[in-house]
């Protein structure tokens, strides 16, 4: 019981202060859970991280669940995951309520207008960082290029990810030379369960799928609302998947926020529970590694496509361009945490409006 209380206290705190996205969460967990508290051995932590990257869902959230499992079994997995998710989900729901009721208030409009260019810069730096790892050789560049062609041809994003993974696995098997030569609540819940069960890696891939399905497919939200949801996911600490909470509120109110949040995170609990006992074996499966490499190459391309589509909605005049350039300077050169840049942009816009 004491372990569960420790887990709940730690992951609630991390969910409140964990700005900066998955990379920051992983770094904080490594420092706190490996070095300081010694809840998990360093090699075990690395094995868990590798396995979390091989299963669908938000990587840092699944890492929290695995640490909970190591510490206190299945109850620990549930407590750690729920406590990490809850603070950000509540913040996203509150911001969605304010957005719906006061969307026309100039101060809120100014804050969102200032945050959107920063989000574009954050996504750009994430895409560049991921591309270095995902497109690390000629074969994976080819896989990414083929994925781009399929996306532009209108093929479903989830299908592109799966095809890219299978294609890369076959290519490695055959040799790289062969490639180089040639809303209702039930609906809302079902959709986000599917999204949570099929998205691998970061929330940026989720945004690509949401854009295709909810903006251009079902028409549940607009392009501008998707960008606002991304901004909220970046502004709040904890998992960026809580953008689903924001979207759920827009579509179905408080009940929509709840079912979207439960739906998008439920697969992570299931997959983490299923994989917790087989981490080392799963991590070192050569076939799984090859499939993941192909999926990562396609995922980076998806991020680039979403970025290109969102830029015209975020950078609309010289002020928003100036914000984007300042954010690029702060994040890319001065290495300021992206979450602080987002909050500073929002706070500055609110202060200017008040003055």
Backbone torsions as a table, in degrees:
resi	resn	phi	psi	omega
1	UNK	NA	-37.9	179.9
2	UNK	-63.3	-38.5	178.4
3	UNK	-62.4	-39.4	178.8
4	UNK	-65.1	-40.3	178.2
5	UNK	-65.1	-41.8	177.2
6	UNK	-60.5	-46.5	-179.8
7	UNK	-61.8	-44.8	-179.2
8	UNK	-61.8	-46.1	-178.7
9	UNK	-63.3	-44.2	-176.9
10	UNK	-67.2	-48.9	-174.0
11	UNK	-75.8	-24.9	169.5
12	UNK	-64.3	-44.1	178.6
13	UNK	-63.9	-42.7	179.2
14	UNK	-63.7	-37.0	177.7
15	UNK	-65.7	-24.7	179.4
16	UNK	-85.5	-39.7	-173.4
17	UNK	-105.2	-0.8	-172.0
18	UNK	-81.3	60.3	175.2
19	UNK	-72.4	155.7	171.9
20	UNK	109.3	-3.2	174.7
21	UNK	85.0	-173.5	-171.8
22	UNK	-56.6	-41.7	-178.1
23	UNK	-60.4	-42.7	178.3
24	UNK	-66.1	-40.4	179.7
25	UNK	-61.3	-44.8	-178.7
26	UNK	-62.4	-42.8	179.5
27	UNK	-63.2	-42.0	179.6
28	UNK	-65.5	-42.0	179.2
29	UNK	-65.6	-37.5	178.5
30	UNK	-63.3	-43.8	-179.6
31	UNK	-67.1	-47.2	-172.9
32	UNK	-77.2	-44.8	-170.7
33	UNK	-91.1	-24.8	179.6
34	UNK	-97.1	-55.3	-173.1
35	UNK	-79.3	-49.9	-173.1
36	UNK	-81.5	-57.7	-174.1
37	UNK	-87.7	-19.5	-178.7
38	UNK	54.3	42.2	176.5
39	UNK	-75.3	-23.5	-175.6
40	UNK	-148.3	138.1	-179.8
41	UNK	-67.7	152.1	-176.1
42	UNK	-60.5	-43.8	179.7
43	UNK	-65.2	-38.4	176.6
44	UNK	-63.4	-39.8	177.6
45	UNK	-59.9	-44.3	178.9
46	UNK	-65.4	-38.8	176.9
47	UNK	-63.4	-42.6	179.0
48	UNK	-63.2	-43.7	179.8
49	UNK	-62.3	-42.5	178.0
50	UNK	-62.3	-42.4	179.4
51	UNK	-67.1	-38.4	179.6
52	UNK	-62.0	-30.3	177.9
53	UNK	-75.2	-13.3	-177.7
54	UNK	-95.3	-7.6	-178.8
55	UNK	-117.8	151.9	-179.4
56	UNK	-63.3	158.5	177.0
57	UNK	110.8	174.4	-178.2
58	UNK	-72.2	120.6	-170.9
59	UNK	-60.5	-48.2	-175.8
60	UNK	-68.6	-32.6	177.1
61	UNK	-66.5	-42.7	178.6
62	UNK	-67.2	-33.3	175.4
63	UNK	-62.9	-42.3	175.9
64	UNK	-59.8	-42.3	179.6
65	UNK	-63.1	-41.9	179.9
66	UNK	-65.3	-40.1	176.6
67	UNK	-62.3	-41.8	176.0
68	UNK	-60.2	-38.5	179.4
69	UNK	-66.0	-43.7	178.7
70	UNK	-61.6	-36.7	-175.4
71	UNK	-79.2	-39.4	-171.4
72	UNK	-148.8	27.4	175.6
73	UNK	69.3	-155.9	-178.0
74	UNK	-60.3	-42.5	175.9
75	UNK	-58.5	-37.4	177.9
76	UNK	-65.9	-39.5	177.1
77	UNK	-58.2	-47.1	-177.7
78	UNK	-66.7	-45.1	-177.9
79	UNK	-64.5	-46.1	-178.4
80	UNK	-63.2	-46.8	-179.2
81	UNK	-64.2	-45.9	-177.8
82	UNK	-65.2	-41.7	-178.2
83	UNK	-70.0	-31.3	177.6
84	UNK	-71.1	-36.5	-177.0
85	UNK	-78.1	-39.4	-166.6
86	UNK	-56.9	-49.5	-176.6
87	UNK	-59.6	-44.6	-179.1
88	UNK	-67.6	-36.9	179.0
89	UNK	-64.0	-42.0	178.8
90	UNK	-64.4	-44.6	179.0
91	UNK	-61.0	-43.1	-179.8
92	UNK	-63.6	-39.8	179.1
93	UNK	-66.1	-41.6	178.4
94	UNK	-63.6	-44.5	178.5
95	UNK	-64.0	-35.7	177.2
96	UNK	-65.2	-40.5	178.5
97	UNK	-62.9	-43.5	177.3
98	UNK	-63.1	-41.9	-179.0
99	UNK	-60.3	-44.7	-178.0
100	UNK	-68.8	-42.8	-175.1
101	UNK	-82.2	-26.8	-174.5
102	UNK	-128.4	28.2	-176.4
103	UNK	-60.0	-26.1	-178.6
104	UNK	-91.5	-1.6	178.9
105	UNK	-69.0	125.1	-175.4
106	UNK	-54.7	-38.3	-177.4
107	UNK	-62.7	-43.2	179.6
108	UNK	-68.3	-40.8	176.9
109	UNK	-59.5	-43.0	-179.6
110	UNK	-63.9	-40.3	179.5
111	UNK	-63.5	-46.8	179.6
112	UNK	-65.6	-38.2	179.4
113	UNK	-63.4	-35.8	179.2
114	UNK	-76.5	-31.6	-176.8
115	UNK	-76.3	-35.7	-173.8
116	UNK	-56.7	-45.5	177.4
117	UNK	-62.0	-34.3	178.2
118	UNK	-66.3	-40.3	177.6
119	UNK	-59.4	-42.1	178.1
120	UNK	-57.8	-43.8	179.9
121	UNK	-65.3	-41.8	178.9
122	UNK	-60.6	-45.6	179.0
123	UNK	-64.0	-39.2	179.3
124	UNK	-60.9	-48.2	-179.8
125	UNK	-65.2	-36.0	176.7
126	UNK	-64.0	-42.3	179.9
127	UNK	-62.8	-42.8	179.4
128	UNK	-64.4	-44.0	-180.0
129	UNK	-62.8	-44.7	179.8
130	UNK	-67.6	-35.4	-178.1
131	UNK	-63.1	-35.2	-180.0
132	UNK	-59.9	-37.8	-178.7
133	UNK	-85.8	-39.3	-172.9
134	UNK	-78.7	-31.4	-178.0
135	UNK	-111.0	55.2	-169.0
136	UNK	-88.4	-6.6	176.4
137	UNK	-146.7	173.1	-174.7
138	UNK	-61.8	-39.9	-177.7
139	UNK	-60.8	-44.2	-178.2
140	UNK	-72.8	-29.3	173.1
141	UNK	-64.2	-40.4	177.4
142	UNK	-64.2	-43.4	178.1
143	UNK	-59.5	-45.4	178.5
144	UNK	-62.1	-39.7	179.0
145	UNK	-64.7	-42.3	177.5
146	UNK	-64.2	-39.0	177.8
147	UNK	-62.2	-41.1	178.3
148	UNK	-60.8	-42.9	179.4
149	UNK	-62.5	-41.3	178.8
150	UNK	-65.1	-40.6	179.3
151	UNK	-63.7	-45.2	179.5
152	UNK	-66.0	-25.3	177.3
153	UNK	-81.3	-4.0	175.8
154	UNK	94.4	11.4	179.2
155	UNK	-71.4	141.0	-179.6
156	UNK	-55.2	137.2	-174.1
157	UNK	-62.4	-40.1	178.9
158	UNK	-63.8	-40.7	177.7
159	UNK	-62.8	-38.3	179.1
160	UNK	-63.2	-44.1	179.2
161	UNK	-60.3	-46.0	-178.5
162	UNK	-67.2	-41.5	178.7
163	UNK	-63.9	-40.8	-180.0
164	UNK	-64.3	-41.0	177.8
165	UNK	-62.6	-46.5	179.4
166	UNK	-65.0	-41.6	-178.6
167	UNK	-62.0	-43.0	-179.6
168	UNK	-67.6	-38.4	178.1
169	UNK	-61.8	-43.0	178.4
170	UNK	-66.7	-39.3	-178.8
171	UNK	-63.1	-42.5	178.3
172	UNK	-63.1	-39.2	-179.9
173	UNK	-63.7	-42.2	-176.3
174	UNK	-86.5	-22.7	-177.5
175	UNK	112.2	140.0	-174.3
176	UNK	-64.3	-25.2	-176.6
177	UNK	-62.4	-30.3	-178.2
178	UNK	-67.6	-31.5	178.8
179	UNK	-80.3	-44.5	-175.1
180	UNK	-61.1	-22.9	178.6
181	UNK	-83.9	-36.8	-176.3
182	UNK	-113.4	NA	NA
183	UNK	NA	115.9	172.2
184	UNK	-109.2	159.2	-177.4
185	UNK	-57.8	-46.3	176.1
186	UNK	-58.5	-38.6	177.9
187	UNK	-65.6	-41.8	-179.9
188	UNK	-63.0	-45.5	179.4
189	UNK	-63.0	-47.0	-178.9
190	UNK	-61.5	-40.1	-178.9
191	UNK	-64.6	-46.3	-176.1
192	UNK	-74.1	-26.2	170.7
193	UNK	-63.4	-45.0	178.6
194	UNK	-61.9	-43.4	179.7
195	UNK	-63.2	-46.2	180.0
196	UNK	-65.0	-25.9	-178.1
197	UNK	-87.4	-12.8	-174.6
198	UNK	-117.7	-13.6	-179.0
199	UNK	-85.5	126.3	176.0
200	UNK	-106.6	139.6	174.1
201	UNK	90.1	-135.8	-169.0
202	UNK	-86.5	171.2	177.6
203	UNK	-66.9	-17.2	-179.4
204	UNK	-65.2	-33.4	175.5
205	UNK	-67.8	-38.2	176.1
206	UNK	-58.0	-40.5	-178.3
207	UNK	-63.2	-36.3	177.8
208	UNK	-62.3	-43.3	-179.1
209	UNK	-69.9	-39.9	178.2
210	UNK	-62.1	-39.7	-179.8
211	UNK	-62.1	-44.2	-179.0
212	UNK	-68.9	-40.7	-173.0
213	UNK	-85.6	-44.7	-170.6
214	UNK	-95.3	-27.4	178.0
215	UNK	-89.0	-56.1	-175.5
216	UNK	-90.8	-20.4	-179.1
217	UNK	-92.1	-81.5	-176.4
218	UNK	-74.2	-24.1	-178.5
219	UNK	71.3	25.3	-179.2
220	UNK	-70.0	-34.0	179.8
221	UNK	-134.4	165.9	178.0
222	UNK	-95.5	169.5	176.4
223	UNK	-59.1	-41.6	-179.7
224	UNK	-65.0	-39.6	179.0
225	UNK	-67.1	-35.9	175.8
226	UNK	-62.1	-43.6	179.2
227	UNK	-63.8	-38.3	175.9
228	UNK	-63.9	-39.4	178.5
229	UNK	-63.8	-40.4	176.9
230	UNK	-63.1	-41.6	179.2
231	UNK	-61.5	-43.2	178.6
232	UNK	-64.5	-40.8	177.5
233	UNK	-60.8	-32.1	178.4
234	UNK	-82.0	-33.6	-177.0
235	UNK	-72.2	-31.5	-177.1
236	UNK	-90.5	149.0	176.4
237	UNK	-72.8	173.6	177.5
238	UNK	83.3	-165.0	-174.1
239	UNK	-65.7	137.1	178.0
240	UNK	-72.1	-11.2	176.2
241	UNK	-64.2	-12.6	177.9
242	UNK	-70.0	-3.4	166.7
243	UNK	-56.5	-28.2	176.1
244	UNK	-63.3	-34.6	176.5
245	UNK	-60.2	-45.9	179.6
246	UNK	-60.8	-48.0	-179.4
247	UNK	-64.5	-41.5	178.5
248	UNK	-59.0	-39.4	178.2
249	UNK	-65.7	-41.8	179.4
250	UNK	-61.1	-37.5	-175.7
251	UNK	-82.2	-41.7	-171.7
252	UNK	-137.1	23.1	178.0
253	UNK	67.9	-153.9	-177.6
254	UNK	-60.0	-44.1	178.2
255	UNK	-62.1	-38.1	177.6
256	UNK	-64.0	-39.4	177.9
257	UNK	-62.9	-40.5	-178.9
258	UNK	-67.1	-49.6	-175.7
259	UNK	-68.7	-34.0	177.7
260	UNK	-66.8	-41.1	179.6
261	UNK	-65.4	-48.6	179.2
262	UNK	-62.0	-42.9	-177.7
263	UNK	-63.2	-45.1	-174.6
264	UNK	-72.5	-28.2	-178.5
265	UNK	-96.4	-18.5	-177.3
266	UNK	-56.1	-45.7	179.2
267	UNK	-59.6	-32.4	179.7
268	UNK	-63.0	-40.7	176.7
269	UNK	-62.9	-44.4	-177.9
270	UNK	-64.8	-50.1	-177.8
271	UNK	-64.8	-39.3	179.4
272	UNK	-65.2	-42.1	178.0
273	UNK	-63.0	-40.2	-178.9
274	UNK	-68.5	-36.0	-173.6
275	UNK	-91.7	-11.2	-171.2
276	UNK	-58.6	-32.4	-176.4
277	UNK	-88.2	-6.2	-174.3
278	UNK	-127.6	31.5	-172.4
279	UNK	-62.3	-51.0	-175.1
280	UNK	-64.1	-42.1	179.3
281	UNK	-64.0	-42.1	-178.4
282	UNK	-67.1	-41.4	-176.5
283	UNK	-62.5	-34.3	-172.4
284	UNK	-99.8	11.9	175.4
285	UNK	-73.1	115.9	-178.8
286	UNK	-58.9	-39.6	-178.6
287	UNK	-63.2	-40.5	179.1
288	UNK	-64.6	-38.9	178.9
289	UNK	-63.6	-40.7	-179.5
290	UNK	-66.6	-42.3	178.5
291	UNK	-62.7	-43.8	-178.7
292	UNK	-63.7	-38.8	178.0
293	UNK	-59.4	-43.3	178.1
294	UNK	-65.4	-41.8	178.4
295	UNK	-63.5	-40.6	180.0
296	UNK	-63.1	-39.3	178.3
297	UNK	-62.0	-43.5	178.1
298	UNK	-68.9	-35.5	-178.7
299	UNK	-63.4	-39.4	177.9
300	UNK	-63.0	-39.6	177.3
301	UNK	-63.4	-41.5	177.4
302	UNK	-58.7	-42.5	179.2
303	UNK	-60.9	-42.4	178.6
304	UNK	-63.5	-39.4	178.6
305	UNK	-64.1	-44.5	178.5
306	UNK	-63.1	-42.3	179.8
307	UNK	-59.0	-46.4	-179.7
308	UNK	-61.7	-35.5	-179.3
309	UNK	-74.8	-30.7	-175.4
310	UNK	-84.7	-24.3	-175.9
311	UNK	-55.0	-48.1	-178.4
312	UNK	-62.1	-23.7	-179.9
313	UNK	-86.5	-18.7	-176.8
314	UNK	-101.2	-37.7	-178.7
315	UNK	-107.0	96.7	-170.8
316	UNK	-113.5	-11.2	179.8
317	UNK	-159.4	-175.5	-175.1
318	UNK	-68.3	-29.6	179.3
319	UNK	-65.8	-46.5	-179.9
320	UNK	-68.8	-31.9	174.4
321	UNK	-64.4	-41.1	178.6
322	UNK	-63.7	-39.9	177.2
323	UNK	-62.1	-43.8	179.9
324	UNK	-61.9	-43.2	179.7
325	UNK	-66.2	-40.8	178.0
326	UNK	-64.4	-40.1	178.4
327	UNK	-64.5	-40.0	178.1
328	UNK	-61.7	-40.3	178.5
329	UNK	-64.3	-46.4	-176.9
330	UNK	-67.7	-44.3	-175.5
331	UNK	-79.9	-44.9	-173.7
332	UNK	-80.5	-36.8	-174.9
333	UNK	-101.7	-48.8	-177.1
334	UNK	-86.0	-6.9	175.5
335	UNK	60.8	35.0	174.8
336	UNK	-73.7	140.0	178.4
337	UNK	-57.4	131.3	-175.4
338	UNK	-59.2	-36.3	-179.0
339	UNK	-62.1	-38.8	179.3
340	UNK	-68.5	-35.2	178.1
341	UNK	-65.6	-42.0	178.3
342	UNK	-62.0	-48.5	-179.8
343	UNK	-63.7	-37.7	178.8
344	UNK	-65.1	-40.0	178.2
345	UNK	-63.1	-44.4	179.6
346	UNK	-64.5	-45.6	-178.4
347	UNK	-65.0	-39.6	179.3
348	UNK	-64.4	-43.0	179.4
349	UNK	-63.7	-40.4	178.8
350	UNK	-66.3	-40.4	-179.8
351	UNK	-65.5	-41.7	178.4
352	UNK	-61.6	-41.6	178.5
353	UNK	-63.4	-42.6	-178.2
354	UNK	-67.3	-35.8	-178.3
355	UNK	-80.0	NA	NA
